[in-house]
């Protein structure tokens, strides 16, 4: 457990287990601890490197906006700093967007990509989710004092008083339009998309996202020769808010990280 100075950010990371590195990126207002339920299953087979992104967990904020692209650059710089070479990368929600941008911007560093409960364009969220995102600001953060995310932040953050500023910066990020469809379509990194069947991401967008990666266009055939390199998992009985705590998530992720990608040869 340590800090790495990258891109002007003192980035907190922690490493567990041994083997090929798997980097984990948490969701908004979260920290590495968001993955504690699935960590034992992952560390049994992999070296897991958890990262607290800019302004989250034990990583203090810096004088720059929150952007998926710059946080992706931070993750890439950490991978190089730790001499990890080619990593597998798993991101959830906000971290899913950062993981996707890392694979797009630094594809030579990412062997396999897992995006959990995150869209590839802003309109992939349900309208009511977008409406809630639009309300996030410093005042909303003040109303969230005493909640479990705030309690965790107070316990970990180098400057606990930055809590309202985190909400202001996050709200500004979430109100920005983005559409990475063209870049996703050009992505060659083997990718697994994982969603809950009652996610905050629209079901139609899950299929759209998978299609951009080459999935869902044809029957794979009896021998599986038409199977795409991308994978799609929709986990039943779960939501955007409890998917990380389900044993179904590592059960879906680990085979993808272990087995050969693409159709059988």
N, C-alpha and C positions, 0 to 999 in steps of 0.2 A: 504494500500500500504506500503510494508515494505521489509526488507532484512532478509534472514535466512542464517545462517552460516552452511553449510552442505558440508561434504567431502572436506573441504579446499576451497570451493567456496562461495562467498557472493552472494547468489542467490536472484534476485529480483522477487517478486510476488505481485499480487494484487487480491483482492477478491471483487466480486460484487454479489448482489442478496442474496437469501436465499433458503434453501432446501438441497437436496442431492448434494454433491460436484461433479462438473464436471471440470476437469483440462484440460486446453488448452495449446498446444505446437506449436509454430510458425514455419515457414519455415526458410531456410537459409538467412542470412543477414537481418532477420526480428526482430520482437518484439511482445509483447502482442497486440500492436495497430493494427496488421494485422487483428485481429478479430473484429474490432470496428463495422463493418457493421452488423454482425450477433449477436453481443453481446445483443442488446435489446430483441431479440427473445429468447435467451438462459436464460438470467437473469430473464425473466418473470416467469420461472418455476424452475430454479436451482440456487444454489450457484456456481458461476463460479470463478475458481482460474486460472488466467493467469500467466505464468512463462516466464521470459526471460532466455534462456539457456546460458550456458557458452560462454562468449565473445560476446554476443548479447544484444542489447538494453541497459538496465541499469545494466546488470551483467558484471563485468569486467572479462577479461581473467585471467587465472592462468597458472602456469608453468607445463602444461601437454598437450598432443595432444587433438584434438577434436576427440571423438569416440562416436558412438551411445551408446555403452555399458556403458561408464562412465557417460554420460549425463543421461542415464536411471537410474543409481544408484543415481544421484543427485535428480531426480524427486521422486524416492521412498523415499529418505531421507527427502525430503520436506514434503511429505504426512505424514510420521511418525512425523516429527517436528511439524506439524500443528494438529496432532491427528485427522486426517480425516478418519482413519480406511480404509474402502473400498470405492474407488472412481470410477467414470466413467472417461475415459481418451480419449481425442481427439487430434490427432496430424496431422499436414499438412506438406507434403513434407519432409524436414529434420526432422521436429517434428514428422511426421508420423513414420519414422524409429525409433526415440527415444521412441515414445509411444509403438510401437511394441516390442522393446527390454525391456521396462519396464514390459509389460505383460508377456513376456517370463521369465525374470529374477526375477520378484517379483509378481507372479500371485496372491498371496494371498491379495495383495493390490488393485487389479483392478477388479471391478465388471463387467464392460462392456468396450469394446475397439472400438474406431472409428479411422480408418486409412484413411486419405484423400490424394489422389494423391501421393502415395509412394509405391514402390515395396518391395517384400520380398527378392529379390536378385538383385545384381547390374545390371545384364544383362536384367532386366525387363524394364530399360529405353530404349528409342529409340537410335540407333547408333549415330545420330547427337547430341543427348543430352549428351551422354557419351563423344563424341569428344569435346563438349563445356566445360564439366566438367574438362577434361584433361588439358585445357588451363588456368585454374584458378590458379593464383599465386599472389604474392605481386605486380608485375608490372601491372597485369590486374586490381587489385584493384585501383592502381593509376589512371588508365584510367577511372574508374567508379566514380571518384570524381565529385560532382555536380549532380549526379543522385538522384532521390527520396530516394532510400535506404541509400545513403551516407548522404543526408541531415538529414534524421531521426537519423542516427547513430551519427552525429555531435551534434545533439540536446540532445541526451539521454546518450551517452556512458560516463562512468566515465573517460575514457582516449581516447578521439577522435583520437589521433595519432596512435592508434592500428589498424586503418582501414586496412592498407596493410597487417598486420600480420594476421588479420582475414581471408583475402582472401588466404593467404598462407596456413594457417591451414585448411581452408575449402577445398581448392584444394587437399591437401594431403589426407584428409578424403575421398573425392569423387573419388579419383583414386584407393582406396583400394577395392579389390574384396571382396564380401561377398555373402553368400547364406544361408539364414536361413530357407530353405524349410523344413528340418526335424523338426526343433523346432516349426515352424508354424503348421505342421501336428499334433504335439503333444499338441497343445494349446487347452485348454478347455474353455477359456474365451469367452463368446458370443461376436462376432466381426462383425462390419459393415465396409465394404470396400466401399469407395466413390471415383469415378473418374469422370473426364470430358470426353465427347465423343471425344474430340480432345486434350487429355492429353499428357504429356511428357512420360507417362508410356504406353508401348505397350498394345494394346487391348488384344492380346493373353495372355499377362502376367496377366491382370486383371482376366481372366477366370482361368488361372493356379493357381493364388493366392486363389481365391474363392474355387477352387477344393481342395486345400490343407486343407482348413478349413471345408471340408465336403460338400460343396455346388456343385450343378450342376451335380450330379451323377445319379439322378433318377427323375422321375415325382413325384410331391408331393402328387398326388391323389386328388380325389374330396373333401375329408375332410381335406386335408392338413397334414395328419399324416406323410407324408414323407418329410416334409419341414425341412431343416437343421436349426441349431441354428444360423449359420452365415448368413449374408445378403450381397447383392451386389447391389449398386446403381450406374448407369452410367447416369450422368446428361447431357441432350442434349444442344447443342449450346454453350458449355463452353470450356475453355482451362485450362491448369495447372496454368495460371497466373491470371485468373479472377474468379475461382471457389469460393474463399472465399467471394466474394462480391455478390454472387447470393442468392436470397431468397430461391432458390431450395435446398441449402445445409442445413440450419436449418430445412426445411420442411422434408428432408430425415432423419436427425439425431434425432430429438426430438421423433418421434414415436418409433424408435428403443430403445431409452433410457427409454421410459415410458412403453411400452407394454411388456408382458411376452415373454421370449425368447423360441425358439424351437417350436415344433408342438403343436397344441391344445390338451388339455387333456380331 
